[in-house]
Amino acid sequence: MYRKNLALVAHDNRKKDLIEWVEFNRERISMHKLVCTGTTGRMVEQATGIPVTTLKSGPLGGDQQMGALIAEGKVDMLIFFWDPMQPQPHDVDVKALLRISSLYNIPTACNRSTADFMISSPLFDSSYLPARESFDEYLNRTL
């Protein structure tokens, strides 16, 4: 089995959902390394006992820290239970995090169903290197 670096993030109205998801999938998830934004990380660790690397709270820079980890190749998968119905004061940071996960071709789940599909994939427990295009390759694309 290959240990992945799983990033977990949840908006306030979705933290309970993420905790329930982690508890339900505890056996599979505990085999991997978890990194979370502030409050989410403390809640996951407290509820499950799974060790978590905790960054700052999202609105205080945690979303940007998570984006930096993705850009550095230190995140294999992003599980981000975001709340599409609630305005976020740090919405630009949220968009930037989702943009960087897409740019670096990181598997990203924004809801429980997608997260379930991702961790049930045979690729979840094996080594997987997402295809990444260099900036020069991007600039020199042809249609």
Secondary structure, DSSP 8 states (H G I E B T S, - for coil): ----EEEEEE-GGGHHHHHHHHHHTHHHHTTSEEEE-HHHHHHHHHHH---EEE---GGGTHHHHHHHHHHTT--SEEEEE--TTS--TTHHHHHHHHHHHHHTT--EESSHHHHHHHHHSGGGGS--------HHHHHT---
